[in-house]
Amino acid sequence: MRRRSLRIRVAINFAWFGAAISTILSAGIYLAVHDQGQRLMDETLHAETQDYLFRLTHNPEAMLPATLTLSGYAVGAADPAHAAPPALADLTPGNHAVELNGTPYLAQVVDSKGRRYIFLFNQTLQLERERHFLYYLLAGMAIMTGLSALGGLLLARRVVAPVTDLAARVAAMEPHDPSLPAGPDPNRDEVDELAHTFDRCLTRIRDCVEREHAFTADVSHELRTPLAIIRGAVEVLEGDAGLSSGQRQRIARIERASHEMADLTGILLQLAREDGRPANEPKPCSIAQVVRESVDKRLSLAEGSQVEIRLELGHDVMLPVERTLAAVVVDNLLDNAIRHAESGLIVIRLEPDRLVVSDSGKGIPPDELEQVFQRYHRGVASNGAGIGLSLVKRICDLRGWRIEIASEAGSGTTVALIFAGKASSSPSLYPPATGA
């Protein structure tokens, strides 16, 4: 029923309703006809019996009735033609339904002047009439059901037309459509009221979308100024000849971070769009290089940490994806591994079709494993914001990648990022390395 159109469902319900009504009426009519037939047979048999007994009082030699529908017998009669059959000899006075030689009879037994008489009424003709009448009723039920279905289709077409128009109108609605919804109609019916409710809901959604677009655009615009200031300050510092080698390295990290922050702002604005896809096909990105840079950043920020990171970059994978977007995915996977590994081992393995990040941390309980990609979900032992993995999952969905996670409490966690689409593989330029 749920897979059929509303018009078909209305027609089917009308058909069921017509079938139910016709069944009830037909059953009532048939029972009434059957009861009336039984009454007529009882009255006919009783009238014939009384008529014979009246004639018997005036003529002891009165003949018992012997017609096609009515016949009479006397128990112990000398004439074999009028002697009661052995099957009827034990009947007690009153009315009975009996069957002789496959023929149904209505029997009435009376005692008169020391003799028992049995009168039979042949029900064959009456039952045949009732059977034909039942066939007529069944045919009427079928016709009634068909007419109900046809009427339901015709009526549903008119009744469902406003709903169909409403569905088309709602399907054509877009949050960015500048056209305003129609004003309220004081004479509208229930469907018009529902349409007006949809209009009000769309207005609220449109306001929310506009506020979100304004917020993202404002954030993007306002971040440009502090980023420009940071870059200007970095250029001034780089021109200082008195800087040591370590200081220049730190300034270079600041400059690289400012560029990444600018790229990341553009990527987040892109993800805020409806489809989240770039206008042009991005250039191929080296995943091995992204992994190496992500590890270098984490090692520089976690000096003195007891976490050991092992790289197994046997193959380099080139993907048509924005470099900053790939860095977001790798950075979040590595951040989660470092957060959970504490002082253990992290292995990052790049294969031709996937990137695997494993840690030897506490693992994730089974009841939390299915919720790790939900936004704002934080495990019991997690100190994160609950955004990183949900952002990774969204990027993977947009790019057609697949992410799988396997973990056991106390045995660490393994996350596999499986690439799809236009991925190409080549021997990696980066040898295996470890860091702490």
NUSE-857094 format. One record per residue (C-alpha): residue in three letters; x, y, z. Coordinates in steps of 0.2 Angstrom, whole numbers, plus 5000, padded with zeros to 4 digits. Layout:
# NUSE-857094
<rest = Ala	u = X	v = Y	w = Z>
...
//
This chain:
# NUSE-857094
<rest = Met	u = 5000	v = 5000	w = 5000>
<rest = Arg	u = 5014	v = 5012	w = 5004>
<rest = Arg	u = 5022	v = 5010	w = 4987>
<rest = Arg	u = 5006	v = 5014	w = 4977>
<rest = Ser	u = 5000	v = 5031	w = 4973>
<rest = Leu	u = 4988	v = 5040	w = 4984>
<rest = Arg	u = 4974	v = 5039	w = 4970>
<rest = Ile	u = 4977	v = 5020	w = 4969>
<rest = Arg	u = 4976	v = 5018	w = 4988>
<rest = Val	u = 4959	v = 5028	w = 4988>
<rest = Ala	u = 4952	v = 5017	w = 4974>
<rest = Ile	u = 4957	v = 5001	w = 4984>
<rest = Asn	u = 4950	v = 5008	w = 5000>
<rest = Phe	u = 4934	v = 5012	w = 4990>
<rest = Ala	u = 4934	v = 4994	w = 4983>
<rest = Trp	u = 4936	v = 4986	w = 5000>
<rest = Phe	u = 4922	v = 4997	w = 5007>
<rest = Gly	u = 4910	v = 4992	w = 4992>
<rest = Ala	u = 4915	v = 4974	w = 4995>
<rest = Ala	u = 4912	v = 4975	w = 5013>
<rest = Ile	u = 4895	v = 4984	w = 5011>
<rest = Ser	u = 4889	v = 4972	w = 4997>
<rest = Thr	u = 4894	v = 4957	w = 5007>
<rest = Ile	u = 4885	v = 4963	w = 5023>
<rest = Leu	u = 4869	v = 4967	w = 5012>
<rest = Ser	u = 4870	v = 4951	w = 5002>
<rest = Ala	u = 4872	v = 4940	w = 5018>
<rest = Gly	u = 4857	v = 4949	w = 5026>
<rest = Ile	u = 4847	v = 4947	w = 5010>
<rest = Tyr	u = 4851	v = 4928	w = 5008>
<rest = Leu	u = 4848	v = 4924	w = 5027>
<rest = Ala	u = 4831	v = 4933	w = 5025>
<rest = Val	u = 4826	v = 4924	w = 5009>
<rest = His	u = 4832	v = 4907	w = 5017>
<rest = Asp	u = 4822	v = 4911	w = 5033>
<rest = Gln	u = 4807	v = 4916	w = 5023>
<rest = Gly	u = 4808	v = 4900	w = 5012>
<rest = Gln	u = 4809	v = 4889	w = 5028>
<rest = Arg	u = 4794	v = 4898	w = 5035>
<rest = Leu	u = 4784	v = 4895	w = 5019>
<rest = Met	u = 4788	v = 4877	w = 5018>
<rest = Asp	u = 4784	v = 4875	w = 5037>
<rest = Glu	u = 4767	v = 4884	w = 5034>
<rest = Thr	u = 4763	v = 4874	w = 5018>
<rest = Leu	u = 4768	v = 4857	w = 5027>
<rest = His	u = 4757	v = 4862	w = 5042>
<rest = Ala	u = 4742	v = 4867	w = 5031>
<rest = Glu	u = 4743	v = 4851	w = 5021>
<rest = Thr	u = 4744	v = 4841	w = 5037>
<rest = Gln	u = 4729	v = 4850	w = 5045>
<rest = Asp	u = 4719	v = 4848	w = 5029>
<rest = Tyr	u = 4722	v = 4829	w = 5029>
<rest = Leu	u = 4718	v = 4827	w = 5047>
<rest = Phe	u = 4702	v = 4837	w = 5044>
<rest = Arg	u = 4697	v = 4826	w = 5030>
<rest = Leu	u = 4702	v = 4810	w = 5040>
<rest = Thr	u = 4689	v = 4815	w = 5053>
<rest = His	u = 4675	v = 4815	w = 5040>
<rest = Asn	u = 4682	v = 4800	w = 5029>
<rest = Pro	u = 4692	v = 4787	w = 5037>
<rest = Glu	u = 4698	v = 4781	w = 5020>
<rest = Ala	u = 4705	v = 4798	w = 5015>
<rest = Met	u = 4720	v = 4796	w = 5004>
<rest = Leu	u = 4737	v = 4802	w = 5010>
<rest = Pro	u = 4744	v = 4816	w = 4999>
<rest = Ala	u = 4756	v = 4810	w = 4986>
<rest = Thr	u = 4762	v = 4825	w = 4975>
<rest = Leu	u = 4779	v = 4830	w = 4968>
<rest = Thr	u = 4783	v = 4841	w = 4983>
<rest = Leu	u = 4772	v = 4833	w = 4996>
<rest = Ser	u = 4769	v = 4815	w = 5002>
<rest = Gly	u = 4762	v = 4807	w = 5017>
<rest = Tyr	u = 4765	v = 4790	w = 5026>
<rest = Ala	u = 4757	v = 4781	w = 5040>
<rest = Val	u = 4767	v = 4770	w = 5052>
<rest = Gly	u = 4760	v = 4752	w = 5051>
<rest = Ala	u = 4749	v = 4755	w = 5036>
<rest = Ala	u = 4744	v = 4739	w = 5027>
<rest = Asp	u = 4746	v = 4747	w = 5010>
<rest = Pro	u = 4765	v = 4747	w = 5005>
<rest = Ala	u = 4763	v = 4763	w = 4995>
<rest = His	u = 4758	v = 4772	w = 5011>
<rest = Ala	u = 4768	v = 4763	w = 5024>
<rest = Ala	u = 4782	v = 4774	w = 5032>
<rest = Pro	u = 4800	v = 4769	w = 5026>
<rest = Pro	u = 4810	v = 4761	w = 5040>
<rest = Ala	u = 4821	v = 4777	w = 5041>
<rest = Leu	u = 4806	v = 4787	w = 5046>
<rest = Ala	u = 4798	v = 4775	w = 5058>
<rest = Asp	u = 4807	v = 4781	w = 5073>
<rest = Leu	u = 4804	v = 4799	w = 5071>
<rest = Thr	u = 4795	v = 4808	w = 5086>
<rest = Pro	u = 4781	v = 4820	w = 5084>
<rest = Gly	u = 4786	v = 4837	w = 5078>
<rest = Asn	u = 4796	v = 4844	w = 5064>
<rest = His	u = 4812	v = 4836	w = 5057>
<rest = Ala	u = 4825	v = 4839	w = 5043>
<rest = Val	u = 4828	v = 4822	w = 5035>
<rest = Glu	u = 4836	v = 4815	w = 5019>
<rest = Leu	u = 4829	v = 4800	w = 5009>
<rest = Asn	u = 4839	v = 4793	w = 4994>
<rest = Gly	u = 4849	v = 4809	w = 4993>
<rest = Thr	u = 4834	v = 4820	w = 4993>
<rest = Pro	u = 4832	v = 4833	w = 5007>
<rest = Tyr	u = 4814	v = 4833	w = 5015>
<rest = Leu	u = 4806	v = 4843	w = 5029>
<rest = Ala	u = 4796	v = 4831	w = 5039>
<rest = Gln	u = 4781	v = 4834	w = 5051>
<rest = Val	u = 4776	v = 4819	w = 5062>
<rest = Val	u = 4759	v = 4819	w = 5070>
<rest = Asp	u = 4748	v = 4806	w = 5080>
<rest = Ser	u = 4730	v = 4805	w = 5076>
<rest = Lys	u = 4717	v = 4792	w = 5081>
<rest = Gly	u = 4730	v = 4780	w = 5087>
<rest = Arg	u = 4741	v = 4781	w = 5072>
<rest = Arg	u = 4756	v = 4790	w = 5068>
<rest = Tyr	u = 4757	v = 4800	w = 5052>
<rest = Ile	u = 4772	v = 4807	w = 5043>
<rest = Phe	u = 4771	v = 4821	w = 5030>
<rest = Leu	u = 4786	v = 4825	w = 5019>
<rest = Phe	u = 4789	v = 4841	w = 5010>
<rest = Asn	u = 4803	v = 4840	w = 4996>
<rest = Gln	u = 4815	v = 4854	w = 4998>
<rest = Thr	u = 4825	v = 4851	w = 4982>
<rest = Leu	u = 4816	v = 4865	w = 4972>
<rest = Gln	u = 4817	v = 4877	w = 4986>
<rest = Leu	u = 4836	v = 4874	w = 4989>
<rest = Glu	u = 4839	v = 4875	w = 4970>
<rest = Arg	u = 4831	v = 4892	w = 4970>
<rest = Glu	u = 4841	v = 4898	w = 4985>
<rest = Arg	u = 4857	v = 4892	w = 4976>
<rest = His	u = 4853	v = 4902	w = 4960>
<rest = Phe	u = 4849	v = 4917	w = 4971>
<rest = Leu	u = 4865	v = 4915	w = 4980>
<rest = Tyr	u = 4874	v = 4916	w = 4963>
<rest = Tyr	u = 4865	v = 4932	w = 4958>
<rest = Leu	u = 4870	v = 4939	w = 4975>
<rest = Leu	u = 4889	v = 4935	w = 4972>
<rest = Ala	u = 4888	v = 4942	w = 4955>
<rest = Gly	u = 4880	v = 4958	w = 4962>
<rest = Met	u = 4894	v = 4959	w = 4975>
<rest = Ala	u = 4907	v = 4958	w = 4961>
<rest = Ile	u = 4899	v = 4971	w = 4951>
<rest = Met	u = 4897	v = 4982	w = 4967>
<rest = Thr	u = 4916	v = 4980	w = 4971>
<rest = Gly	u = 4921	v = 4984	w = 4953>
<rest = Leu	u = 4909	v = 5000	w = 4953>
<rest = Ser	u = 4916	v = 5005	w = 4970>
<rest = Ala	u = 4934	v = 5004	w = 4963>
<rest = Leu	u = 4929	v = 5013	w = 4947>
<rest = Gly	u = 4920	v = 5027	w = 4957>
<rest = Gly	u = 4935	v = 5028	w = 4969>
<rest = Leu	u = 4947	v = 5031	w = 4955>
<rest = Leu	u = 4936	v = 5044	w = 4948>
<rest = Leu	u = 4933	v = 5052	w = 4964>
<rest = Ala	u = 4951	v = 5051	w = 4970>
<rest = Arg	u = 4957	v = 5060	w = 4954>
<rest = Arg	u = 4947	v = 5075	w = 4959>
<rest = Val	u = 4951	v = 5073	w = 4978>
<rest = Val	u = 4970	v = 5070	w = 4975>
<rest = Ala	u = 4972	v = 5084	w = 4962>
<rest = Pro	u = 4975	v = 5097	w = 4976>
<rest = Val	u = 4988	v = 5086	w = 4985>
<rest = Thr	u = 4997	v = 5082	w = 4968>
<rest = Asp	u = 4998	v = 5101	w = 4965>
<rest = Leu	u = 5004	v = 5103	w = 4982>
<rest = Ala	u = 5018	v = 5090	w = 4980>
<rest = Ala	u = 5023	v = 5098	w = 4964>
<rest = Arg	u = 5024	v = 5115	w = 4972>
<rest = Val	u = 5034	v = 5108	w = 4987>
<rest = Ala	u = 5046	v = 5099	w = 4975>
<rest = Ala	u = 5049	v = 5115	w = 4965>
<rest = Met	u = 5053	v = 5125	w = 4981>
<rest = Glu	u = 5072	v = 5130	w = 4984>
<rest = Pro	u = 5079	v = 5138	w = 4999>
<rest = His	u = 5088	v = 5151	w = 4988>
<rest = Asp	u = 5073	v = 5155	w = 4978>
<rest = Pro	u = 5070	v = 5174	w = 4980>
<rest = Ser	u = 5051	v = 5172	w = 4976>
<rest = Leu	u = 5040	v = 5175	w = 4991>
<rest = Pro	u = 5026	v = 5162	w = 4996>
<rest = Ala	u = 5008	v = 5167	w = 4992>
<rest = Gly	u = 4999	v = 5176	w = 5006>
<rest = Pro	u = 4986	v = 5167	w = 5017>
<rest = Asp	u = 4968	v = 5164	w = 5009>
<rest = Pro	u = 4954	v = 5167	w = 5021>
<rest = Asn	u = 4944	v = 5154	w = 5011>
<rest = Arg	u = 4957	v = 5140	w = 5009>
<rest = Asp	u = 4953	v = 5122	w = 5013>
<rest = Glu	u = 4964	v = 5110	w = 5022>
<rest = Val	u = 4976	v = 5107	w = 5007>
<rest = Asp	u = 4978	v = 5126	w = 5005>
<rest = Glu	u = 4981	v = 5127	w = 5024>
<rest = Leu	u = 4995	v = 5114	w = 5022>
<rest = Ala	u = 5002	v = 5123	w = 5007>
<rest = His	u = 5003	v = 5139	w = 5017>
<rest = Thr	u = 5011	v = 5129	w = 5032>
<rest = Phe	u = 5024	v = 5123	w = 5019>
<rest = Asp	u = 5027	v = 5141	w = 5014>
<rest = Arg	u = 5030	v = 5147	w = 5031>
<rest = Cys	u = 5042	v = 5133	w = 5034>
<rest = Leu	u = 5051	v = 5137	w = 5018>
<rest = Thr	u = 5052	v = 5155	w = 5024>
<rest = Arg	u = 5060	v = 5150	w = 5040>
<rest = Ile	u = 5072	v = 5138	w = 5031>
<rest = Arg	u = 5077	v = 5152	w = 5019>
<rest = Asp	u = 5080	v = 5164	w = 5033>
<rest = Cys	u = 5092	v = 5151	w = 5041>
<rest = Val	u = 5101	v = 5147	w = 5025>
<rest = Glu	u = 5103	v = 5166	w = 5022>
<rest = Arg	u = 5110	v = 5168	w = 5040>
<rest = Glu	u = 5122	v = 5153	w = 5037>
<rest = His	u = 5128	v = 5160	w = 5020>
<rest = Ala	u = 5130	v = 5177	w = 5028>
<rest = Phe	u = 5140	v = 5170	w = 5043>
<rest = Thr	u = 5152	v = 5159	w = 5032>
<rest = Ala	u = 5155	v = 5174	w = 5020>
<rest = Asp	u = 5158	v = 5186	w = 5035>
<rest = Val	u = 5170	v = 5174	w = 5043>
<rest = Ser	u = 5179	v = 5171	w = 5026>
<rest = His	u = 5180	v = 5190	w = 5024>
<rest = Glu	u = 5186	v = 5194	w = 5041>
<rest = Leu	u = 5199	v = 5181	w = 5042>
<rest = Arg	u = 5208	v = 5188	w = 5027>
<rest = Thr	u = 5213	v = 5203	w = 5037>
<rest = Pro	u = 5222	v = 5194	w = 5052>
<rest = Leu	u = 5230	v = 5182	w = 5040>
<rest = Ala	u = 5237	v = 5196	w = 5029>
<rest = Ile	u = 5244	v = 5204	w = 5045>
<rest = Ile	u = 5252	v = 5188	w = 5050>
<rest = Arg	u = 5260	v = 5186	w = 5033>
<rest = Gly	u = 5266	v = 5204	w = 5033>
<rest = Ala	u = 5274	v = 5201	w = 5050>
<rest = Val	u = 5282	v = 5185	w = 5044>
<rest = Glu	u = 5289	v = 5194	w = 5029>
<rest = Val	u = 5297	v = 5207	w = 5040>
<rest = Leu	u = 5304	v = 5194	w = 5052>
<rest = Glu	u = 5311	v = 5184	w = 5037>
<rest = Gly	u = 5321	v = 5200	w = 5032>
<rest = Asp	u = 5329	v = 5201	w = 5049>
<rest = Ala	u = 5347	v = 5195	w = 5046>
<rest = Gly	u = 5350	v = 5191	w = 5065>
<rest = Leu	u = 5338	v = 5177	w = 5066>
<rest = Ser	u = 5345	v = 5160	w = 5070>
<rest = Ser	u = 5342	v = 5144	w = 5060>
<rest = Gly	u = 5329	v = 5138	w = 5073>
<rest = Gln	u = 5320	v = 5154	w = 5073>
<rest = Arg	u = 5319	v = 5154	w = 5054>
<rest = Gln	u = 5312	v = 5137	w = 5054>
<rest = Arg	u = 5298	v = 5142	w = 5067>
<rest = Ile	u = 5294	v = 5157	w = 5056>
<rest = Ala	u = 5293	v = 5146	w = 5041>
<rest = Arg	u = 5280	v = 5135	w = 5050>
<rest = Ile	u = 5270	v = 5151	w = 5054>
<rest = Glu	u = 5270	v = 5156	w = 5036>
<rest = Arg	u = 5265	v = 5139	w = 5030>
<rest = Ala	u = 5251	v = 5138	w = 5043>
<rest = Ser	u = 5244	v = 5155	w = 5038>
<rest = His	u = 5244	v = 5149	w = 5020>
<rest = Glu	u = 5235	v = 5133	w = 5025>
<rest = Met	u = 5223	v = 5142	w = 5035>
<rest = Ala	u = 5218	v = 5153	w = 5020>
<rest = Asp	u = 5216	v = 5137	w = 5010>
<rest = Leu	u = 5206	v = 5129	w = 5023>
<rest = Thr	u = 5194	v = 5144	w = 5024>
<rest = Gly	u = 5191	v = 5142	w = 5006>
<rest = Ile	u = 5188	v = 5123	w = 5008>
<rest = Leu	u = 5176	v = 5125	w = 5022>
<rest = Leu	u = 5166	v = 5138	w = 5012>
<rest = Gln	u = 5166	v = 5125	w = 4998>
<rest = Leu	u = 5159	v = 5112	w = 5010>
<rest = Ala	u = 5146	v = 5124	w = 5016>
<rest = Arg	u = 5139	v = 5124	w = 4998>
<rest = Glu	u = 5125	v = 5112	w = 4994>
<rest = Asp	u = 5135	v = 5099	w = 4984>
<rest = Gly	u = 5152	v = 5103	w = 4992>
<rest = Arg	u = 5161	v = 5100	w = 4975>
<rest = Pro	u = 5174	v = 5112	w = 4967>
<rest = Ala	u = 5169	v = 5121	w = 4951>
<rest = Asn	u = 5185	v = 5114	w = 4942>
<rest = Glu	u = 5193	v = 5097	w = 4943>
<rest = Pro	u = 5208	v = 5099	w = 4956>
<rest = Lys	u = 5225	v = 5094	w = 4951>
<rest = Pro	u = 5232	v = 5077	w = 4957>
<rest = Cys	u = 5238	v = 5078	w = 4975>
<rest = Ser	u = 5252	v = 5067	w = 4982>
<rest = Ile	u = 5245	v = 5058	w = 4997>
<rest = Ala	u = 5262	v = 5053	w = 5003>
<rest = Gln	u = 5268	v = 5071	w = 5004>
<rest = Val	u = 5252	v = 5076	w = 5013>
<rest = Val	u = 5255	v = 5062	w = 5026>
<rest = Arg	u = 5274	v = 5067	w = 5028>
<rest = Glu	u = 5269	v = 5085	w = 5031>
<rest = Ser	u = 5256	v = 5081	w = 5043>
<rest = Val	u = 5268	v = 5070	w = 5053>
<rest = Asp	u = 5281	v = 5084	w = 5053>
<rest = Lys	u = 5268	v = 5096	w = 5060>
<rest = Arg	u = 5263	v = 5084	w = 5073>
<rest = Leu	u = 5281	v = 5080	w = 5078>
<rest = Ser	u = 5286	v = 5099	w = 5079>
<rest = Leu	u = 5270	v = 5102	w = 5091>
<rest = Ala	u = 5273	v = 5087	w = 5102>
<rest = Glu	u = 5291	v = 5088	w = 5106>
<rest = Gly	u = 5295	v = 5077	w = 5121>
<rest = Ser	u = 5280	v = 5066	w = 5118>
<rest = Gln	u = 5282	v = 5047	w = 5120>
<rest = Val	u = 5272	v = 5043	w = 5105>
<rest = Glu	u = 5281	v = 5034	w = 5091>
<rest = Ile	u = 5275	v = 5037	w = 5073>
<rest = Arg	u = 5281	v = 5024	w = 5060>
<rest = Leu	u = 5278	v = 5028	w = 5041>
<rest = Glu	u = 5276	v = 5014	w = 5029>
<rest = Leu	u = 5275	v = 5024	w = 5013>
<rest = Gly	u = 5278	v = 5010	w = 5000>
<rest = His	u = 5268	v = 5018	w = 4987>
<rest = Asp	u = 5263	v = 5036	w = 4983>
<rest = Val	u = 5245	v = 5038	w = 4978>
<rest = Met	u = 5239	v = 5053	w = 4967>
<rest = Leu	u = 5221	v = 5058	w = 4969>
<rest = Pro	u = 5212	v = 5072	w = 4960>
<rest = Val	u = 5207	v = 5081	w = 4977>
<rest = Glu	u = 5212	v = 5098	w = 4984>
<rest = Arg	u = 5228	v = 5097	w = 4994>
<rest = Thr	u = 5220	v = 5106	w = 5009>
<rest = Leu	u = 5205	v = 5094	w = 5009>
<rest = Ala	u = 5216	v = 5079	w = 5009>
<rest = Ala	u = 5227	v = 5087	w = 5023>
<rest = Val	u = 5211	v = 5090	w = 5034>
<rest = Val	u = 5207	v = 5071	w = 5032>
<rest = Val	u = 5225	v = 5065	w = 5036>
<rest = Asp	u = 5227	v = 5078	w = 5050>
<rest = Asn	u = 5211	v = 5073	w = 5059>
<rest = Leu	u = 5215	v = 5054	w = 5058>
<rest = Leu	u = 5233	v = 5057	w = 5064>
<rest = Asp	u = 5226	v = 5068	w = 5078>
<rest = Asn	u = 5214	v = 5055	w = 5084>
<rest = Ala	u = 5228	v = 5042	w = 5084>
<rest = Ile	u = 5240	v = 5053	w = 5094>
<rest = Arg	u = 5226	v = 5057	w = 5106>
<rest = His	u = 5222	v = 5039	w = 5109>
<rest = Ala	u = 5239	v = 5031	w = 5108>
<rest = Glu	u = 5246	v = 5042	w = 5122>
<rest = Ser	u = 5263	v = 5034	w = 5124>
<rest = Gly	u = 5261	v = 5020	w = 5111>
<rest = Leu	u = 5265	v = 5017	w = 5093>
<rest = Ile	u = 5256	v = 5024	w = 5078>
<rest = Val	u = 5259	v = 5016	w = 5061>
<rest = Ile	u = 5253	v = 5025	w = 5045>
<rest = Arg	u = 5253	v = 5013	w = 5030>
<rest = Leu	u = 5250	v = 5020	w = 5012>
<rest = Glu	u = 5244	v = 5006	w = 5000>
<rest = Pro	u = 5239	v = 5008	w = 4982>
<rest = Asp	u = 5220	v = 5009	w = 4986>
<rest = Arg	u = 5220	v = 5015	w = 5004>
<rest = Leu	u = 5228	v = 5024	w = 5019>
<rest = Val	u = 5228	v = 5014	w = 5035>
<rest = Val	u = 5232	v = 5023	w = 5052>
<rest = Ser	u = 5234	v = 5011	w = 5067>
<rest = Asp	u = 5237	v = 5015	w = 5085>
<rest = Ser	u = 5241	v = 5004	w = 5100>
<rest = Gly	u = 5230	v = 5014	w = 5112>
<rest = Lys	u = 5215	v = 5010	w = 5123>
<rest = Gly	u = 5204	v = 5006	w = 5109>
<rest = Ile	u = 5185	v = 5011	w = 5107>
<rest = Pro	u = 5171	v = 5001	w = 5116>
<rest = Pro	u = 5160	v = 4991	w = 5105>
<rest = Asp	u = 5144	v = 5002	w = 5110>
<rest = Glu	u = 5153	v = 5018	w = 5104>
<rest = Leu	u = 5161	v = 5011	w = 5088>
<rest = Glu	u = 5145	v = 5015	w = 5077>
<rest = Gln	u = 5144	v = 5032	w = 5084>
<rest = Val	u = 5161	v = 5039	w = 5081>
<rest = Phe	u = 5157	v = 5047	w = 5065>
<rest = Gln	u = 5142	v = 5057	w = 5072>
<rest = Arg	u = 5144	v = 5075	w = 5074>
<rest = Tyr	u = 5148	v = 5081	w = 5092>
<rest = His	u = 5149	v = 5063	w = 5098>
<rest = Arg	u = 5163	v = 5061	w = 5111>
<rest = Gly	u = 5168	v = 5045	w = 5119>
<rest = Val	u = 5170	v = 5042	w = 5138>
<rest = Ala	u = 5189	v = 5043	w = 5137>
<rest = Ser	u = 5189	v = 5056	w = 5123>
<rest = Asn	u = 5195	v = 5074	w = 5126>
<rest = Gly	u = 5191	v = 5081	w = 5108>
<rest = Ala	u = 5176	v = 5091	w = 5102>
<rest = Gly	u = 5167	v = 5077	w = 5093>
<rest = Ile	u = 5169	v = 5086	w = 5076>
<rest = Gly	u = 5185	v = 5079	w = 5067>
<rest = Leu	u = 5179	v = 5062	w = 5062>
<rest = Ser	u = 5162	v = 5068	w = 5057>
<rest = Leu	u = 5171	v = 5081	w = 5046>
<rest = Val	u = 5182	v = 5067	w = 5039>
<rest = Lys	u = 5166	v = 5056	w = 5035>
<rest = Arg	u = 5158	v = 5071	w = 5026>
<rest = Ile	u = 5173	v = 5074	w = 5015>
<rest = Cys	u = 5174	v = 5055	w = 5011>
<rest = Asp	u = 5156	v = 5055	w = 5006>
<rest = Leu	u = 5158	v = 5070	w = 4995>
<rest = Arg	u = 5173	v = 5062	w = 4986>
<rest = Gly	u = 5167	v = 5044	w = 4985>
<rest = Trp	u = 5179	v = 5037	w = 4997>
<rest = Arg	u = 5175	v = 5024	w = 5010>
<rest = Ile	u = 5181	v = 5025	w = 5028>
<rest = Glu	u = 5181	v = 5009	w = 5040>
<rest = Ile	u = 5186	v = 5008	w = 5058>
<rest = Ala	u = 5190	v = 4993	w = 5068>
<rest = Ser	u = 5194	v = 4993	w = 5087>
<rest = Glu	u = 5194	v = 4983	w = 5102>
<rest = Ala	u = 5195	v = 4989	w = 5120>
<rest = Gly	u = 5213	v = 4988	w = 5126>
<rest = Ser	u = 5220	v = 4983	w = 5109>
<rest = Gly	u = 5221	v = 4999	w = 5099>
<rest = Thr	u = 5211	v = 5006	w = 5084>
<rest = Thr	u = 5214	v = 5004	w = 5065>
<rest = Val	u = 5206	v = 5016	w = 5053>
<rest = Ala	u = 5206	v = 5013	w = 5034>
<rest = Leu	u = 5203	v = 5027	w = 5021>
<rest = Ile	u = 5199	v = 5017	w = 5005>
<rest = Phe	u = 5201	v = 5028	w = 4990>
<rest = Ala	u = 5189	v = 5027	w = 4975>
<rest = Gly	u = 5189	v = 5035	w = 4958>
<rest = Lys	u = 5204	v = 5042	w = 4948>
<rest = Ala	u = 5218	v = 5036	w = 4960>
<rest = Ser	u = 5235	v = 5032	w = 4953>
<rest = Ser	u = 5249	v = 5023	w = 4962>
<rest = Ser	u = 5268	v = 5024	w = 4960>
<rest = Pro	u = 5283	v = 5019	w = 4971>
<rest = Ser	u = 5285	v = 5032	w = 4985>
<rest = Leu	u = 5299	v = 5044	w = 4986>
<rest = Tyr	u = 5298	v = 5044	w = 5005>
<rest = Pro	u = 5307	v = 5029	w = 5013>
<rest = Pro	u = 5301	v = 5022	w = 5029>
<rest = Ala	u = 5304	v = 5033	w = 5044>
<rest = Thr	u = 5300	v = 5034	w = 5062>
<rest = Gly	u = 5298	v = 5049	w = 5074>
<rest = Ala	u = 5294	v = 5053	w = 5092>
//
